[in-house]
Amino acid sequence: MSMAEQDGRSGKAASRRNDPEGTKRDILAVATEEFATHGLSGARVDAIAERTRTTKRMIYYYFGSKEGLYIAVLEKAYGDIRAVEADLRLGDVSPEQAIRRLVEFTFDYEEAHPNFIRLVSIENIHHAEYIRQSETIRNLNVAVIDTIAGILRRGREAGVFRTEVEPVDLHMLISSFCFFRVSNRHTFGTIFRQDLGAPDLREKHRRMIGDAVVRYLTGD
């Protein structure tokens, strides 16, 4: 190895030592793609280390194990969507507008983040074994239920929402349609010869789920 190459590697190593949070962010970004593509069993820590120009030893130092890294990836995936939801300012608009905005956000976010859908699908294969180990994920997901409960309460008080529904059930109703479009895009699209990514069909489905949820709540 030349002196220049040695200097270059030394500089990168020093940079990583001086920015551990940046290193962890890089590892999580690459690990997200690796786990979403290959699953927990198929993902390789060696591949993650190579792509982040770090070492398995450093990855294990930060995350403890391959499973620890996988849990950290899940925590970040759920944390990201919950963080954006928190910025929607749903309390500033009418209950009907808030529900529609939440539906449209969920639709758009899941459409734009297929790796999130893949990770959730993979974790379901594992019967939520790793989510069960994360108090962080449980706490993160309390927020969206509290948000929906607040919107429903405001809607009932205003006489706008007439249907009694549990916040968790409404969350499942919204998530199921948005999730399905991404998780089953290829099989559904092939069987029924539809391109679910086509802009016109996408917009129709986005409007349809919003209308369906609002009409369910208002009883129209």
Backbone as CSV, one residue per row, in Angstrom:
resi,resn,N_x,N_y,N_z,CA_x,CA_y,CA_z,C_x,C_y,C_z
1,MET,0.849,-1.195,0.000,0.000,0.000,0.000,0.887,1.250,0.000
2,SER,0.543,2.216,-0.811,1.339,3.428,-0.897,1.121,4.294,0.336
3,MET,2.038,5.250,0.530,1.902,6.175,1.652,0.627,6.998,1.540
4,ALA,0.265,7.360,0.299,-0.947,8.158,0.085,-2.180,7.372,0.514
5,GLU,-2.208,6.068,0.161,-3.356,5.237,0.539,-3.431,5.073,2.049
6,GLN,-2.248,4.878,2.671,-2.219,4.756,4.117,-2.725,6.030,4.789
7,ASP,-2.280,7.185,4.250,-2.728,8.466,4.804,-4.230,8.636,4.645
8,GLY,-4.732,8.194,3.455,-6.160,8.316,3.198,-6.981,7.488,4.169
9,ARG,-6.546,6.238,4.415,-7.262,5.378,5.351,-7.178,5.911,6.774
10,SER,-6.010,6.420,7.120,-5.844,6.984,8.460,-6.773,8.171,8.659
11,GLY,-6.895,8.992,7.601,-7.782,10.157,7.682,-9.222,9.754,7.854
12,LYS,-9.659,8.713,7.122,-11.040,8.253,7.237,-11.298,7.676,8.620
13,ALA,-10.315,6.915,9.115,-10.476,6.330,10.447,-10.596,7.420,11.500
14,ALA,-9.741,8.459,11.377,-9.795,9.565,12.329,-11.127,10.290,12.245
15,SER,-11.608,10.470,11.018,-12.887,11.151,10.816,-14.012,10.391,11.496
16,ARG,-13.983,9.059,11.378,-15.029,8.253,11.999,-14.941,8.311,13.516
17,ARG,-13.712,8.318,14.037,-13.555,8.417,15.488,-14.090,9.754,15.999
18,ASN,-13.939,10.788,15.186,-14.363,12.124,15.595,-15.848,12.366,15.371
19,ASP,-16.513,11.480,14.637,-17.936,11.650,14.346,-18.662,10.314,14.491
20,PRO,-18.731,9.782,15.710,-19.380,8.482,15.889,-20.848,8.490,15.499
21,GLU,-21.553,9.618,15.734,-22.971,9.674,15.373,-23.143,9.609,13.853
22,GLY,-22.244,10.284,13.137,-22.289,10.208,11.679,-22.019,8.807,11.189
23,THR,-21.076,8.129,11.833,-20.771,6.745,11.462,-21.980,5.853,11.686
24,LYS,-22.650,6.018,12.826,-23.829,5.199,13.110,-24.952,5.477,12.114
25,ARG,-25.096,6.736,11.726,-26.127,7.065,10.731,-25.831,6.375,9.400
26,ASP,-24.564,6.382,9.000,-24.184,5.720,7.751,-24.450,4.222,7.822
27,ILE,-24.078,3.619,8.946,-24.298,2.184,9.113,-25.784,1.863,9.061
28,LEU,-26.611,2.661,9.737,-28.052,2.414,9.749,-28.660,2.561,8.359
29,ALA,-28.191,3.549,7.593,-28.729,3.765,6.244,-28.447,2.559,5.357
30,VAL,-27.212,2.070,5.398,-26.846,0.921,4.571,-27.510,-0.346,5.101
31,ALA,-27.562,-0.498,6.420,-28.180,-1.676,7.012,-29.674,-1.746,6.689
32,THR,-30.325,-0.602,6.635,-31.747,-0.569,6.270,-31.957,-1.201,4.899
33,GLU,-31.139,-0.819,3.950,-31.251,-1.377,2.601,-30.898,-2.859,2.583
34,GLU,-29.880,-3.232,3.329,-29.450,-4.633,3.360,-30.528,-5.531,3.970
35,PHE,-31.095,-5.126,5.101,-32.137,-5.932,5.743,-33.426,-5.937,4.922
36,ALA,-33.784,-4.793,4.353,-35.006,-4.717,3.548,-34.900,-5.577,2.298
37,THR,-33.702,-5.718,1.764,-33.493,-6.493,0.543,-33.352,-7.985,0.821
38,HIS,-32.629,-8.327,1.879,-32.267,-9.728,2.110,-32.902,-10.341,3.351
39,GLY,-33.598,-9.539,4.148,-34.158,-10.071,5.381,-33.100,-10.191,6.460
40,LEU,-33.534,-10.557,7.655,-32.593,-10.687,8.764,-31.605,-11.814,8.522
41,SER,-32.094,-12.968,8.103,-31.202,-14.118,7.931,-30.264,-13.944,6.740
42,GLY,-30.732,-13.297,5.678,-29.917,-13.170,4.475,-28.970,-11.985,4.479
43,ALA,-29.228,-10.999,5.317,-28.365,-9.809,5.367,-26.991,-10.193,5.909
44,ARG,-25.960,-9.538,5.394,-24.590,-9.843,5.798,-23.943,-8.602,6.414
45,VAL,-23.462,-8.749,7.635,-22.783,-7.641,8.297,-21.508,-7.278,7.545
46,ASP,-20.853,-8.286,6.948,-19.657,-8.014,6.142,-19.974,-7.042,5.016
47,ALA,-21.125,-7.241,4.362,-21.507,-6.372,3.250,-21.785,-4.958,3.741
48,ILE,-22.406,-4.844,4.902,-22.679,-3.524,5.477,-21.372,-2.824,5.821
49,ALA,-20.454,-3.572,6.411,-19.155,-2.998,6.773,-18.402,-2.514,5.543
50,GLU,-18.437,-3.331,4.487,-17.717,-2.958,3.263,-18.297,-1.705,2.643
51,ARG,-19.615,-1.609,2.592,-20.257,-0.462,1.952,-20.124,0.810,2.775
52,THR,-19.928,0.674,4.072,-19.750,1.861,4.918,-18.272,2.134,5.199
53,ARG,-17.402,1.308,4.606,-15.952,1.456,4.790,-15.585,1.472,6.271
54,THR,-16.232,0.562,6.990,-15.910,0.386,8.399,-15.627,-1.098,8.615
55,THR,-15.743,-1.574,9.835,-15.441,-2.968,10.131,-16.596,-3.606,10.900
56,LYS,-16.659,-4.950,10.845,-17.662,-5.657,11.634,-17.468,-5.344,13.117
57,ARG,-16.218,-5.239,13.508,-15.920,-4.971,14.916,-16.540,-3.652,15.362
58,MET,-16.447,-2.634,14.503,-17.028,-1.342,14.856,-18.552,-1.416,14.887
59,ILE,-19.131,-2.140,13.941,-20.587,-2.298,13.911,-21.060,-2.983,15.189
60,TYR,-20.358,-4.033,15.594,-20.735,-4.729,16.824,-20.476,-3.864,18.064
61,TYR,-19.483,-3.012,17.970,-19.204,-2.090,19.080,-20.400,-1.147,19.286
62,TYR,-20.949,-0.643,18.181,-22.071,0.292,18.265,-23.397,-0.398,18.571
63,PHE,-23.636,-1.560,17.970,-24.967,-2.164,18.007,-25.027,-3.519,18.715
64,GLY,-23.893,-4.042,19.116,-23.871,-5.259,19.917,-23.850,-6.556,19.149
65,SER,-24.674,-6.644,18.119,-24.805,-7.879,17.348,-25.562,-7.568,16.064
66,LYS,-25.667,-8.550,15.210,-26.469,-8.398,13.983,-27.925,-8.129,14.346
67,GLU,-28.431,-8.851,15.338,-29.811,-8.652,15.771,-29.999,-7.274,16.389
68,GLY,-28.987,-6.806,17.120,-29.060,-5.469,17.692,-29.103,-4.399,16.619
69,LEU,-28.352,-4.613,15.549,-28.373,-3.682,14.415,-29.738,-3.706,13.737
70,TYR,-30.305,-4.892,13.578,-31.628,-5.033,12.963,-32.687,-4.297,13.789
71,ILE,-32.639,-4.437,15.107,-33.590,-3.731,15.969,-33.401,-2.225,15.840
72,ALA,-32.151,-1.774,15.763,-31.884,-0.341,15.601,-32.445,0.174,14.276
73,VAL,-32.361,-0.642,13.235,-32.935,-0.281,11.935,-34.448,-0.153,12.050
74,LEU,-35.087,-1.105,12.723,-36.541,-1.031,12.918,-36.924,0.211,13.720
75,GLU,-36.164,0.508,14.754,-36.458,1.690,15.573,-36.347,2.964,14.756
76,LYS,-35.348,3.038,13.906,-35.198,4.226,13.065,-36.334,4.323,12.054
77,ALA,-36.733,3.187,11.473,-37.801,3.185,10.473,-39.103,3.693,11.077
78,TYR,-39.451,3.195,12.256,-40.674,3.663,12.913,-40.513,5.094,13.422
79,GLY,-39.332,5.419,13.899,-39.085,6.770,14.380,-39.223,7.812,13.290
80,ASP,-38.764,7.465,12.093,-38.838,8.415,10.970,-40.279,8.758,10.618
81,ILE,-41.125,7.750,10.487,-42.514,8.025,10.079,-43.267,8.746,11.189
82,ARG,-43.021,8.379,12.437,-43.696,9.050,13.544,-43.241,10.502,13.671
83,ALA,-41.962,10.778,13.378,-41.445,12.143,13.471,-42.115,13.049,12.441
84,VAL,-42.296,12.544,11.228,-42.942,13.352,10.186,-44.417,13.555,10.532
85,GLU,-45.072,12.522,11.052,-46.474,12.662,11.471,-46.633,13.785,12.496
86,ALA,-45.662,13.881,13.378,-45.749,14.893,14.445,-45.700,16.307,13.890
87,ASP,-45.188,16.468,12.671,-45.074,17.805,12.064,-46.279,18.169,11.197
88,LEU,-47.295,17.308,11.166,-48.445,17.564,10.291,-49.374,18.646,10.837
89,ARG,-49.242,18.973,12.108,-50.066,20.013,12.754,-51.559,19.722,12.561
90,LEU,-51.937,18.493,12.886,-53.319,18.072,12.662,-54.301,18.763,13.593
91,GLY,-53.808,19.288,14.702,-54.696,20.001,15.614,-55.076,21.381,15.137
92,ASP,-54.426,21.843,14.065,-54.695,23.193,13.565,-55.788,23.238,12.506
93,VAL,-56.299,22.074,12.106,-57.324,22.026,11.052,-58.549,21.293,11.595
94,SER,-59.627,21.349,10.838,-60.861,20.701,11.264,-60.650,19.188,11.377
95,PRO,-61.487,18.490,12.164,-61.327,17.035,12.306,-61.361,16.303,10.958
96,GLU,-62.279,16.695,10.090,-62.362,16.038,8.778,-61.099,16.282,7.967
97,GLN,-60.605,17.522,7.969,-59.361,17.820,7.255,-58.177,17.081,7.876
98,ALA,-58.178,16.957,9.207,-57.079,16.273,9.891,-57.020,14.806,9.494
99,ILE,-58.178,14.150,9.457,-58.205,12.738,9.064,-57.748,12.573,7.622
100,ARG,-58.245,13.439,6.749,-57.847,13.336,5.343,-56.352,13.595,5.178
101,ARG,-55.833,14.562,5.915,-54.405,14.863,5.838,-53.580,13.678,6.344
102,LEU,-54.044,13.028,7.414,-53.335,11.863,7.943,-53.368,10.707,6.946
103,VAL,-54.511,10.481,6.332,-54.628,9.424,5.323,-53.683,9.695,4.160
104,GLU,-53.697,10.899,3.659,-52.868,11.239,2.502,-51.387,11.174,2.849
105,PHE,-51.034,11.587,4.072,-49.648,11.470,4.493,-49.218,10.005,4.533
106,THR,-50.052,9.153,5.146,-49.719,7.730,5.241,-49.558,7.121,3.856
107,PHE,-50.470,7.462,2.962,-50.417,6.966,1.583,-49.111,7.396,0.917
108,ASP,-48.794,8.681,0.999,-47.610,9.212,0.321,-46.321,8.679,0.946
109,TYR,-46.292,8.617,2.265,-45.059,8.186,2.936,-44.743,6.736,2.608
110,GLU,-45.742,5.887,2.703,-45.493,4.468,2.448,-45.182,4.210,0.978
111,GLU,-45.779,4.985,0.108,-45.455,4.891,-1.316,-43.997,5.273,-1.566
112,ALA,-43.522,6.274,-0.850,-42.169,6.782,-1.059,-41.105,6.010,-0.286
113,HIS,-41.516,5.143,0.648,-40.560,4.412,1.483,-40.842,2.913,1.451
114,PRO,-40.630,2.284,0.302,-40.909,0.844,0.206,-40.064,0.004,1.154
115,ASN,-38.881,0.494,1.549,-38.066,-0.273,2.495,-38.752,-0.388,3.859
116,PHE,-39.518,0.631,4.235,-40.275,0.552,5.481,-41.282,-0.588,5.398
117,ILE,-41.966,-0.700,4.273,-42.949,-1.761,4.081,-42.270,-3.121,4.123
118,ARG,-41.114,-3.241,3.472,-40.397,-4.515,3.459,-39.950,-4.911,4.858
119,LEU,-39.448,-3.943,5.623,-38.994,-4.240,6.980,-40.147,-4.714,7.863
120,VAL,-41.290,-4.068,7.754,-42.450,-4.485,8.538,-42.891,-5.884,8.126
121,SER,-42.867,-6.164,6.824,-43.237,-7.499,6.337,-42.276,-8.553,6.863
122,ILE,-40.992,-8.234,6.843,-39.978,-9.166,7.349,-40.190,-9.422,8.840
123,GLU,-40.476,-8.364,9.597,-40.677,-8.534,11.030,-41.929,-9.349,11.322
124,ASN,-42.926,-9.266,10.457,-44.099,-10.121,10.615,-43.757,-11.588,10.386
125,ILE,-42.840,-11.856,9.479,-42.374,-13.234,9.271,-41.761,-13.773,10.568
126,HIS,-41.111,-12.879,11.312,-40.495,-13.268,12.584,-41.467,-13.132,13.761
127,HIS,-42.759,-12.948,13.461,-43.799,-12.852,14.489,-43.515,-11.733,15.499
128,ALA,-42.948,-10.632,14.997,-42.649,-9.447,15.813,-41.688,-9.755,16.963
129,GLU,-40.847,-10.758,16.783,-39.906,-11.158,17.830,-38.974,-10.025,18.246
130,TYR,-38.550,-9.227,17.277,-37.558,-8.193,17.573,-38.202,-6.880,17.973
131,ILE,-39.357,-6.566,17.396,-40.106,-5.397,17.859,-40.489,-5.569,19.321
132,ARG,-40.802,-6.807,19.695,-41.180,-7.091,21.077,-40.067,-6.740,22.054
133,GLN,-38.840,-6.755,21.571,-37.695,-6.454,22.437,-37.422,-4.953,22.556
134,SER,-38.161,-4.142,21.797,-37.873,-2.706,21.742,-38.965,-1.884,22.408
135,GLU,-38.670,-1.362,23.569,-39.595,-0.450,24.222,-39.704,0.852,23.437
136,THR,-38.631,1.216,22.740,-38.627,2.436,21.925,-39.733,2.396,20.886
137,ILE,-39.874,1.279,20.185,-40.891,1.177,19.137,-42.285,1.231,19.746
138,ARG,-42.482,0.550,20.864,-43.801,0.593,21.509,-44.164,2.028,21.897
139,ASN,-43.205,2.745,22.447,-43.470,4.127,22.848,-43.713,5.035,21.652
140,LEU,-42.972,4.811,20.573,-43.139,5.627,19.370,-44.553,5.523,18.816
141,ASN,-45.107,4.327,18.843,-46.388,4.108,18.192,-47.579,4.486,19.056
142,VAL,-47.320,4.814,20.318,-48.395,5.360,21.153,-48.827,6.720,20.617
143,ALA,-47.871,7.469,20.066,-48.150,8.845,19.636,-49.211,8.908,18.552
144,VAL,-49.129,8.039,17.551,-50.096,8.109,16.450,-51.494,7.741,16.931
145,ILE,-51.583,6.811,17.882,-52.894,6.444,18.421,-53.477,7.594,19.225
146,ASP,-52.635,8.258,20.002,-53.104,9.436,20.753,-53.572,10.543,19.810
147,THR,-52.843,10.713,18.704,-53.221,11.733,17.719,-54.590,11.431,17.121
148,ILE,-54.793,10.176,16.716,-56.078,9.783,16.131,-57.195,9.923,17.164
149,ALA,-56.916,9.533,18.407,-57.933,9.652,19.457,-58.357,11.105,19.630
150,GLY,-57.397,12.026,19.564,-57.725,13.439,19.696,-58.571,13.953,18.543
151,ILE,-58.263,13.518,17.340,-59.055,13.934,16.173,-60.478,13.393,16.274
152,LEU,-60.608,12.132,16.663,-61.939,11.525,16.794,-62.755,12.241,17.868
153,ARG,-62.111,12.573,18.960,-62.810,13.271,20.042,-63.316,14.636,19.565
154,ARG,-62.467,15.375,18.877,-62.884,16.680,18.357,-64.012,16.537,17.357
155,GLY,-63.934,15.508,16.528,-64.968,15.296,15.523,-66.311,14.951,16.130
156,ARG,-66.298,14.140,17.191,-67.557,13.784,17.862,-68.145,14.987,18.591
157,GLU,-67.258,15.752,19.239,-67.737,16.941,19.960,-68.358,17.966,19.015
158,ALA,-67.826,18.044,17.788,-68.350,18.987,16.801,-69.563,18.434,16.059
159,GLY,-69.910,17.175,16.327,-71.046,16.558,15.652,-70.740,16.151,14.218
160,VAL,-69.454,16.121,13.857,-69.053,15.781,12.490,-68.907,14.273,12.321
161,PHE,-68.290,13.622,13.312,-68.085,12.177,13.250,-69.183,11.479,14.053
162,ARG,-69.922,10.608,13.392,-71.040,9.920,14.032,-70.731,8.452,14.321
163,THR,-69.719,7.919,13.673,-69.373,6.508,13.846,-68.434,6.334,15.034
164,GLU,-68.784,5.421,15.914,-67.923,5.108,17.049,-66.859,4.096,16.583
165,VAL,-65.610,4.450,16.763,-64.535,3.560,16.333,-63.341,3.764,17.265
166,GLU,-62.658,2.676,17.553,-61.453,2.747,18.375,-60.297,3.313,17.539
167,PRO,-59.453,4.159,18.127,-58.324,4.730,17.378,-57.419,3.687,16.734
168,VAL,-57.162,2.581,17.436,-56.297,1.530,16.871,-56.947,0.907,15.640
169,ASP,-58.270,0.721,15.695,-58.972,0.137,14.543,-58.921,1.071,13.341
170,LEU,-59.068,2.371,13.590,-58.997,3.327,12.485,-57.586,3.377,11.911
171,HIS,-56.601,3.321,12.778,-55.202,3.280,12.323,-54.969,2.065,11.428
172,MET,-55.514,0.922,11.817,-55.369,-0.289,11.012,-56.081,-0.146,9.673
173,LEU,-57.266,0.467,9.674,-58.014,0.667,8.428,-57.207,1.511,7.447
174,ILE,-56.652,2.610,7.933,-55.864,3.498,7.076,-54.604,2.799,6.588
175,SER,-53.898,2.173,7.523,-52.616,1.541,7.185,-52.779,0.385,6.211
176,SER,-53.863,-0.373,6.365,-54.000,-1.603,5.575,-54.030,-1.314,4.077
177,PHE,-54.804,-0.321,3.669,-54.894,-0.013,2.245,-53.571,0.539,1.722
178,CYS,-53.002,1.475,2.465,-51.746,2.099,2.031,-50.621,1.077,1.979
179,PHE,-50.564,0.210,2.981,-49.530,-0.822,3.055,-49.679,-1.824,1.917
180,PHE,-50.900,-2.270,1.680,-51.162,-3.291,0.669,-50.714,-2.839,-0.715
181,ARG,-50.970,-1.572,-1.041,-50.606,-1.085,-2.371,-49.112,-1.229,-2.646
182,VAL,-48.301,-1.095,-1.593,-46.856,-1.196,-1.758,-46.397,-2.648,-1.616
183,SER,-46.875,-3.328,-0.582,-46.402,-4.690,-0.317,-46.822,-5.672,-1.406
184,ASN,-47.993,-5.452,-2.014,-48.520,-6.378,-3.022,-48.528,-5.781,-4.422
185,ARG,-47.748,-4.742,-4.603,-47.756,-4.040,-5.883,-47.471,-4.978,-7.063
186,HIS,-46.464,-5.789,-6.929,-46.043,-6.601,-8.072,-47.015,-7.755,-8.337
187,THR,-47.436,-8.454,-7.284,-48.357,-9.570,-7.496,-49.730,-9.069,-7.955
188,PHE,-50.268,-8.077,-7.257,-51.584,-7.543,-7.610,-51.559,-6.939,-9.010
189,GLY,-50.497,-6.175,-9.284,-50.386,-5.537,-10.592,-50.279,-6.534,-11.722
190,THR,-49.544,-7.629,-11.486,-49.386,-8.650,-12.526,-50.682,-9.411,-12.744
191,ILE,-51.346,-9.808,-11.668,-52.578,-10.589,-11.785,-53.675,-9.791,-12.479
192,PHE,-53.807,-8.515,-12.097,-54.902,-7.712,-12.642,-54.452,-6.743,-13.731
193,ARG,-53.203,-6.882,-14.129,-52.650,-6.084,-15.225,-52.852,-4.585,-14.997
194,GLN,-52.432,-4.168,-13.820,-52.496,-2.754,-13.468,-51.131,-2.286,-13.004
195,ASP,-50.775,-1.090,-13.399,-49.532,-0.489,-12.921,-49.882,0.413,-11.745
196,LEU,-49.677,-0.096,-10.525,-50.063,0.680,-9.348,-49.207,1.918,-9.157
197,GLY,-48.120,2.022,-9.892,-47.288,3.213,-9.827,-47.694,4.294,-10.815
198,ALA,-48.666,3.990,-11.686,-49.116,4.971,-12.669,-49.736,6.173,-11.954
199,PRO,-49.360,7.402,-12.338,-49.835,8.595,-11.614,-51.348,8.700,-11.502
200,ASP,-52.085,8.375,-12.562,-53.533,8.531,-12.511,-54.173,7.517,-11.563
201,LEU,-53.691,6.271,-11.595,-54.237,5.250,-10.705,-53.832,5.537,-9.255
202,ARG,-52.614,5.998,-9.079,-52.142,6.358,-7.740,-53.017,7.448,-7.149
203,GLU,-53.306,8.479,-7.914,-54.115,9.588,-7.420,-55.542,9.135,-7.140
204,LYS,-56.073,8.256,-7.964,-57.426,7.737,-7.738,-57.495,6.979,-6.416
205,HIS,-56.494,6.145,-6.172,-56.476,5.377,-4.923,-56.262,6.281,-3.709
206,ARG,-55.425,7.290,-3.871,-55.177,8.236,-2.775,-56.467,8.948,-2.384
207,ARG,-57.220,9.378,-3.378,-58.487,10.064,-3.129,-59.522,9.079,-2.576
208,MET,-59.527,7.850,-3.100,-60.508,6.851,-2.709,-60.398,6.479,-1.237
209,ILE,-59.177,6.249,-0.740,-59.031,5.867,0.661,-59.385,7.046,1.567
210,GLY,-59.030,8.267,1.151,-59.416,9.436,1.941,-60.928,9.585,2.026
211,ASP,-61.603,9.464,0.885,-63.063,9.560,0.858,-63.706,8.452,1.693
212,ALA,-63.188,7.241,1.576,-63.776,6.096,2.280,-63.695,6.279,3.792
213,VAL,-62.553,6.724,4.291,-62.377,6.892,5.732,-63.245,8.036,6.249
214,VAL,-63.262,9.154,5.547,-64.065,10.298,5.990,-65.549,9.946,5.986
215,ARG,-66.020,9.292,4.932,-67.439,8.930,4.861,-67.803,7.909,5.920
216,TYR,-66.892,7.019,6.228,-67.139,6.044,7.302,-67.345,6.767,8.627
217,LEU,-66.513,7.760,8.883,-66.591,8.468,10.161,-67.805,9.395,10.240
218,THR,-68.147,10.016,9.129,-69.262,10.970,9.136,-70.614,10.281,8.976
219,GLY,-70.589,9.029,8.502,-71.845,8.295,8.292,-72.597,8.726,7.054
220,ASP,-71.925,9.446,6.145,-72.578,9.905,4.909,-72.719,8.752,3.902
